[in-house]
Amino acid sequence: MSATGTNARVIAAPEILGLDTRGGFRDAAVLLLGDLAPPSGTLIIDFASTRRIDSAGSLPIRPKTSR
């Protein structure tokens, strides 16, 4: 994914995205979304350091890397 210009924001997901971290992560993402100018803003979520997403059990993930 490529985002250009000043109407893009990046947020890094936590290493473990689960019950203990999802609220703070969501709140931070919502704040960034509020900073974006409508209608063409882009929020990029960086999962590079995320090792586990636990929303309905433990689901290990392998983040994709872009070239």
Buried (B, 14 or more C-beta within 10 A) or exposed (E): EEEEEEBBBEBBBBEBBBEEBBEEBEEEBEEBEEEBEEEEBBBEBEBEEBEEBBEEEEEEEEEEEEE
